[in-house]
Structure formats: C-alpha cells, structure tokens
C-alpha cells in the first residue's frame, strides 16, 4: 500500500521542523547564546540549517548545523538558471 502524496509531504515538513529544532538545541547548548532564528539554506548541493544567535558579548553570529544529514539536492540543469530575457 502506497502513502498518499500529502501524507508524505506532511511527514517531510515535520522532519524538517524537527531537524531545525534539533539544530537550535545543539547550537544553544554548544554556544550558550541567545537564539535569534534558524533557516534552511542551500550549501554544497544540499540544504543545511543555519542558526543565528547572539553570543555572550552581544555579537550576532551564524552557525551552520554540523550534524545536518539531509538528502543531496538534485542538481539543476545548466539551462534552468537562465531566463529567456537574459541568455
């Protein structure tokens, strides 16, 4: 029996949210800083979690979650980045 596409999509969203919250916990524990935000960014062919935090001296810093284990993103073809008006 196959799962419906919307069920698979919801579980993927929950997994992304879980990995983002795990990233926030890891950065908070390792730095002791105040967490300002988290986002997924493309890096080296995959998505990683980048956590923004404030250190003990009040400086805003970013840390890429080192334990992120996401699936590699499918590469775009060379022509997909070109727009029709900008060859």
N, C-alpha and C positions, 0 to 999 in steps of 0.2 A: 504494500500500500504506500502510495506516494503522498508526501505532505503538500498541502496547498501552498501556492507561492506566497500568500500574505502571512501564513504561519512561519515560513522560513524567513521572510523579511523581518517579522517582529522579533524572532529569536536572534537574528543578526544584530538588530538595533540594541537589544538587551545585552548582547555580548560586548558590543562596542561601549555601551554605557558602563558596563561592569569593568572593562579594561581601563576606561578613563578614570573611574573612581579608584581602581587599584593603583593607577599611576599617581593620582593625587595623594593617596595614602603613603605610597613609597617615598615621594618627594618630600612630603611633610615630615615623615619620620627621619629621613636622612639629613634634611637641612634645618628642621625646627622652625622654618619660616612660615609666614602667613600666606596662604594660597590665594592668588588673585584670579586665576582662571585656568582653563585647560582647553586645548583644541587639537583636532587631528590634522596633521599636515603631511603632504607627500614628501618623501625623502628616499632617495636611492631606490626608486621603483616600488616602494611600499608606503603605507600610512603609519606614522608614528604619533604618539601623544606628546605634545609639547605643553609643559606646565609652567605657568607664570606665577612667580612668588616674590615676596618681599623678605630680604634677609634681615638679620638682627641689627644691621646698621642702617636700615631703611632704604636700601637699594633694591630696585626691581630687577629681577633676574629671570632667566628662562632655563629650564632643564628638559632635555628630551628624555623620555622614559626609557631607560636601558633595557627593561625586561619586556618590552613590547614584542609580541610574537604574532604579528599579523601576516596574512597571506600576501604574497607578492602581487602587486597590481599588474594587470595586463598592460603591456606596452601599447602606446598609441602608434598608429602608422605614421610615417613621416609626413604624409599629406594632411592628416587630421588637424594639425595645428595651423594650417594655412587657411586664411579666409579668402573668399572669392575676390574681394576687392584689394587684397594685399598679397600678390603671388610671390 
